[in-house]
Amino acid sequence: MGKKLGALILALLSGGVAVGSVPKLTAQAGTQNYYGGSAVSGAIPFENSAVKLEQEELTVHVGTLPAVGGTGVYDAYCDHSYTFYNPTEEAATVRALLPCVAVPQYAADYAAEETVLQLDGNDIRPSVRYSYAGYYNRTMDVDDSLAQLTEEPMDDFYCREGLSVTEYRFKLELSKEALEGVDRKYLAFVLMFECNPLETRVMSCNRMSAEIVNGRMQASFDVEEGQNLICLTVVGEDVTGLTHGVYIDRYREQEIEIGTFFYSETRMPFADFAMRGYPKDSEISREDWYRGFVHMLAKGTGRSVLVSAIPELIREEMFMRWYDYDLTVPPKTSVVHTVREPIYPTVDDARYDYSVLLSPQQRWKPWEVKITIDTPYYLAYSSLEFDKTEEGYCFARKAMPLGELSFTLTESDRVGITLPIQQYVGGSPSLRLAYILLGVLGGTLIIAGGVIFVVYRVRKKRK
């Protein structure tokens, strides 16, 4: 009876989690293939200006659907049209930034539309900037990125004058004889030290676990038989009372004798440390690289002295490209600024999922918004309610809609789509998903609890 009950509860739990899933294709023949795409955003105002946005028109043109691994011309792009008005008696300028669309791997051989910026039909030549974004994510934290492009101080700790870095390197060899009879799965090289959490940050290129033991920081690293290299990097005020040893586990129950041991200590200015990995002939400016490096460390710094970021892993592909330019509007005059940028869907078998970020456009405070999906294909799903027209699909409103625009195109209405549960929960998409899963899990646990109670009552009656 116990095994059957456990299987029933497991089945309830397994079925419950699937309720909160995103739109998916119904069962299809063959193996499902998934290829990530890119989101588009449009221009974003960098600072306040006297220039006002009267109207914004957004047109997503999809003339052809991409074939994964295909070549030739890919006819799909996103057009943004901004009608600006300067109500003042003098010329006014607004600074704008445009996040450049990353080309997904599946579309590398396509000849797609290039990004084009114009003001009243005249081309704009922007400068190029870069912000640290980490590895690719379809969502974009605009505030996070814009903070890196400002000229204000980026971080109270890492931008201190005269900040220094101390690197400790430990090379140790563990012999086979020293590990005789020891469970090697839990071998740990342990460092103990004191530091001021207001003046010090600690990180490592090795996998590190740390905890406070008797008022001291204890950092543990996995080691194995043979040669081991452990690195500890200290930014700011140096640690004190540094001791080390190899133990059968990180609780230091039994110390193991080390064979060959070598220790080195290197000091350098923080600026040299930040630029040490800067690639030669990089398109990223030294300033943007430095600011991105600082931002990476600041994001990886929690409330303790420990930093989760690994400086040695920073790469050019972790930076996002931006166009930076000014729009000057004559007094008492309206102008039209246009942006054309490519758009790439996420391809999931016969389903093509497009993502257009609308929340960054809230910064323009537009009076009127019109969104058009210009395509001959079938709109199988959309986060907004579009009206069908001869050209495709249309949406209009007196203000920018909340949330982002996501929609799915298919070649026909015969492709099955399972739509998500329609419900509104405040917060970020990841938080909304967490609420959905918690709700599903909570409901499932209630059902499971009811099943357990019923079984318990039945068994009690039998006794």
N, C-alpha and C positions, 0 to 999 in steps of 0.2 A: 504493500500500500504506500509506503514511504517513497519508493522509487517512482511510482506512478504520479504521486503528488508533486514530487520535484520536477518531473518532466512536464506536468501541466503548468506549473508556475513558470518554468523556463520558456515554454511556448508562449505564454501570455506576455512575458517580458520581451521576447524577441519580436512578437507581432506589434507591440506597442510602440517601439522606437521608430518603426517605419511610417507611422502616421504623420510625423512632422517633416517628411522629406520634401525636397524641392521638385518641380515638375519633371517627370521622367517619361521616357517612352514606354508604352506597354510592351509586352513580350514580343520580341522580333526573332526571326530566324537568324542563326549565325552568332558571332561574337560581337558584343558592343564595343565600339572604338570611341575614345574620348580624347579630344585635343583642345587645350586651353586657348582662349582668345585674349583680346585686350579691350579695356574700357576707354571711352573718350570723354572729355570734359568740356572743351571749349575754353575761351579766354576767361581769365580771372583777374579782377582789379586788385592791384597790389596795395593801394592806399586810397584814402578819401580824396574826392575831387569835386569841383563845381559842375563837372560834366554829368548829365543825367541820361539814363537809358529809358527811352520812351517805349521801345518795342523790341522784342527778341523773337526771331523766327528760326526754328531748328528743323532741318530737313535731313532725314536719314535715307539715302538712296542706295538701294540694293538691286542692281540690275542682274547680277549673277551671284550664285552661291559658290563658295570656294570648294574645290575638290582637294582633299588632303594630299599633299605631295605633288599637286598639279603645277603647271607652268602656264605662261601666257599672260593675258590681261585679266585682272580682277576688277570688275566694275562695281565698286561699292565705296561710298564715302559719306561723310557727315558734314553738312553745310550749316554754319552758324551765321546769322545776319543780325547785327546790332545797329539800331537806329539811335544815335546819340544827339543830344541837344545841349548847347551851352547857353544858359539864360543870362549870363553876365555880360558886362560891357567890354570885357577884355578876353583875349584868347586864353583858353584853359586847356590844361594837359592832364591826362590820366595815364598812369603807368599800368600796363597789363602784362600778364604772364600766361603762357600756354604750355601745359604739360604735353610733351610729344608722345605720340602713340608708339608703343613698342610693337615691333613686328613679331608675331608668334613664329615658332619654328616651322610649323606646317606650311606657312605662307612665304617662306624665305625666297622661293623662286618665282613668285608672282610679280608682275609689273603693275603695281597698284598706284593709286593717286598719291601725289606728294602733298605735304602740307603747304598751303598757300595763304598768305595774309595780305589783305588789301584794305585801303581806306579810300572810299569813293572811286574805286576802280584802279587805283594806283598801288603798285606793289610796295610792301613794307619789308625792309631788311632788318630783322631782329638780331640782337646779340644772343649768344647761347650761354646758358647757365646749367649747373648740375646740382641736384640735391641727393643726399643719401636716402635710399628708400628700402634697403635690405633686398632680399630675394623677391622675385616678382609676385605681386598680389593684385587681384582684380579690383580691390577697393583702394581708394586713395585718401590719405589723411592730408587734406589741403593745409590746415593750420600747421601741421607738423612740417610739411615741405616749405611753406612760405617762411617759417621761422628761420630756416637755414639761409634763405636768400636775403634777409634783412641785414643791415649793417650794425644792428644793435648787438651788445654782448650776448653770447649764446648760452653760457652756463656759468654760474657763480663759482664753481670749483675749478673746472678745467681751463677757464680763461684767466686764472690768477696770474699775476705778473711774477716771473721767476720760478714758475712751477717746474719741478724736476722729476725724473724717473729713475728708479733703481731696479735693475734686473738681476735676479739670482738664478744661477744655473747649477743644478746638481746632477752629476754623472755618477751612477753607481752600478756595480755589477753584483748580481746575486748568483752564487755558485750552486751547483746541483747538490753538493754535500750539505750546504747550509739550509737547504729546503727539504732535507730528508724528513719524511713523516709529517710534513706541513700541508694543510689544505691550501693550495696555491690560489684558489679562486678568490680568497679574501685578503691576499697580501696587500699591505698598504704602506706607502712612504708618508710619514706624518711630519708636518711642520707645526711648531707651536711658537706663538709670538704675541706681543702686545702692540697696540697702536691706538691713536686718537681717531675715533670715527669721524670727527669734524675736519681732520686735516689729512686723511689718508684714504686712498682707494687701492684695492688689491685685486689682481686678475691673473689668469694663467692660460697658456695655450694648451695645457693638458686638461683632461677631465678632472675636475676638482669638486670635492664635497667638503663643506666647512660647517663648524658649529662652535659655540662658545662653551668652553669647559673650564670651570674654576676661574672664571674671569679672564681667560686667555683665549685667543683665536686658535682653533685647531683645524688645519687644512690637510685633507687626506687625498692621496693619489694612488691609483692602481699601479702595481708594478708586477714584474714577472721574472722568471729565470733569465739570466744573461744581462746585456747592457740596457740601462734605463736612463732617459734624460728627462728631468723634471725642471720646469721653469716657473718662476714666480715673479710677477711684475708689480712693483709698488709705485704709485703715482702720488706725489706730494711728500709729506713728512714720512721719513723711513720708519719701518717697524723696529722694535727693540726686543731684546731677549730671545732671539731666534734660535730654536733648537730643532733637531731632526732625528729621525730613526725609522727603521723598517720593522713592522710588527705583523703578527699573524692575522690581525684585523685592525680596523680603525679605532677600536676601543683600547688599544695599547696594552692588551693583556699579556703578551709575550713578545719581547724584542728579538729580532734575528740579527745575527752578525753579518755585516756588509763586507764584501771582498774588497774590490778596488773602488775608491771613492774620490771624486774630484769636485771642487766647489769654486765658483767664480762669481764676482760681483762687478756690475758695470753701471756707471751713472751717466746720464745725458739730460739735456734740456728737453722739456715736453715737446717743443716744436720739432726737434730732430726726431723724436720718437714717432710723432704723428705723420711725418713725411717720409719715414723710412721705407714704406711700401709703395710710395708714389711711382707709378709706371713711367718709364722714359717715353717721351714723345706722346704723352696722353692728351686727348682732346679736352679732358677735364682740367680746368685751371688749378693752379696750386692753391689758390684761395678757397675754391669750392671743395677741393679734396680735403683741405685742413678743416673747414667748417663741417663737412660731412663726417670726418673722423671724430671730431668732438661730439657731434650729435649722436653718433653711434654709441660712444662711451656713456654719454649722459642718459640715453634711453635704457642702457643696460645696467645702470646704477640704481639699486634699490635703496632701502632705508639703512642698510648696513654698509660696511666698508667694501663688500664684495661686488665685483662687476661681472655680469654674465657675458658681456661681449668679448669676443676674441679678436684683438687687433690684427693678428697675423692673417686672418681670413678675409679681410676687406679686399674687394676687387672692383674693377671698373664697372662690371655688369650690375653691381649693387647700387649704382647711381642712376637717377632719373634725369632725362634731358628736358630742359625748359627753353622756350623762346621768351625773351625779355625785350619789350619795346614800349614806346610812348605813342599815344594818340593825342594830337593837338586839334582842338575844335575852335574855329573862329567865333567871335562874339555873336550872340543872337542867331546862331546858325545850327542846322542839323546836318549830320554826316552819317554815312553808312559804313560800318566796319564789317568785313566778311572774313570768315575763317573756314577753310576747307581742309579736312583731315581724313585720312583713311580710317576705316573701321573694320575690325576682324572679329567674327563671332567665335564662341566656343562651339566646336563641332561634336555632336554626340549622336553618331550614326546618321539618321535622317533628320535630325533636329539641329537648328542653328540658333544659338542663344546670343543675343546682342545686349550690350550694357552701355548705357549713356548716363553719366553722372550729372544730375540736376542740382544737387545741393550746393556745389561751388558757385553756380549761377545766381544763387540767392544774394550773393554779395553785390550784384549789380542793382538790386531792387527794381526789377523790370515792371513796367506798368501793364504790358500785355504780352502774352506768350502764345505762340502757335507752333505746334509740333506736327510734322508730316512724315509719314513712312511711305516713301515712294518706291513701290516694288510690285512686281507681278505675282509674287509668291503669297502663300496663305499665312495670315497672322493667327497662329495657333494659340498663343498666350501673350498677355501684356499686363504689366503692373498698372497701366492707365487704360481707361475705356476710350477707345478710338472709334470714330465713325467711318464707315466704309465709303470711299469716293471712287471716281473713275481713275484717278491717279494712284490710289492706294488706300491710305488710312490717315485720318486727321484728328487732332485734338487741339482745342483752344480754351484759354482761360485768362481772366484778368490779372492773374498773379502766377508766379512759378509754383507748380505743384510740389508738395512735400515728398521727400524720399527720392529714390533714383528711378530711372526708366530702364526696365528690363523687358525684353520681348523675344518671342520665339517665332521663327519662320520655318515653314515646311513647304515642300514642293506641291503638296495636295492636302485636302482636308481629310484624307483617309489615313494619315499617319496618326496613330493614337497617342494622346497626351494625357497624363494623369496630373490634374491641377492640384496645387497645394491647398491646405486649409486656409480660407480667407479670414484673417483676424488681425486686429491691430494691437500691437504691444509697443509701448514707448521704448526708446533707447536704440542702440546700434543694431545692425543686422545680426551680429554674433550674439548680442544680448537677447534679441527676440528669439533666436534659435534656441538659446539656453532655456528661456521661459517655456517654449513649446515642448522641449524635451523633458523639462522638469514636470510640466503639466501631464504629459503622457506617462512619465514614469510614476508620478504620484497617483494618477488614476489606475494605472496597472497594479501598483502596490495595494490600493484599496480593494481591487478585484481579487488579487491574490490573497489578501488578508481574509476576505469573505470566504474564499474557497477553503482556506485553512480552517476557519471557524466551523464551516459546515462539516468538513471531514472529521474535525475533532468531536463535534456533537454526535455524528453517526457512530464513530468508534466508541464513544462513551456509552451510548444506548446499548450497543452490542455487548459491551462488558456487563 
